[in-house]
């Protein structure tokens, strides 16, 4: 999966869990073929298909509530996802960022991973899981190593880099968002949410190293299909031009 790592990292993303290899291959091919012409808007179009109402509804009901450390934030995650489908991406992202850090700290502690500073949580946690996979031959070792290295690059050079050093148009950067360095015009797009919910899913994957939980995406159920329908209705409200902001701008 090294070619995927290089392709995704250069556009400010990483190899995600719970996504079919065929889809990842299609993404990587288009990124490489278009090279500098592939922008954050193009990436957002791909991520919209991954983090669809159907897929997120299945995660909300079948994965987040049963995953150690992630389950502690299941209601927060659920509200963030609803906010996203209503078009409230500022609220969705600001809600999710503390979940990533809180769950990351708990996972690091559970694995006795030493951390110093926020960025080291994810670098050291991913490194520990990579070494665990190599030493104990967990899963497809080569794939896991590439995934962990890819997330390390994403954390170091995008999500947790200094806000003034973030070069991509989307501005999915923890420091800039939580410290108020970024304002309305800087972020608040679906891609910001997609990148952060992908980080939550990555922590789910890490939790499954020790928990008896599948590394594959959950299958849709009757209840998740109902929840998906609710998300679709939220999207329709947004698409019909109903203003969610009380003050005209």
Buried (B, 14 or more C-beta within 10 A) or exposed (E): BEBBBBBBBBBBBBBBBBBEEEEBBEBBEBBEEEEEEBEBEBBBEBBEEBBBBBBBBBBBBBBBBBBBBBBBBBEBBBBBBBBBBBBBBBBBBBBBBEBBBBBBBBBBBBBEBEBEEBBBBBBBBBBBBBEBBBEEEBBEBEBBBBBBBBBBBBBBBBBBBEBEEBEBBBBBBBBBBBEEBBEEEBBBBBBBBBBBBBBBBBBBBBBBBEBEBEBEBBEBEEEBBEBBEEBBEBBEEBEEEEEEEEEEE
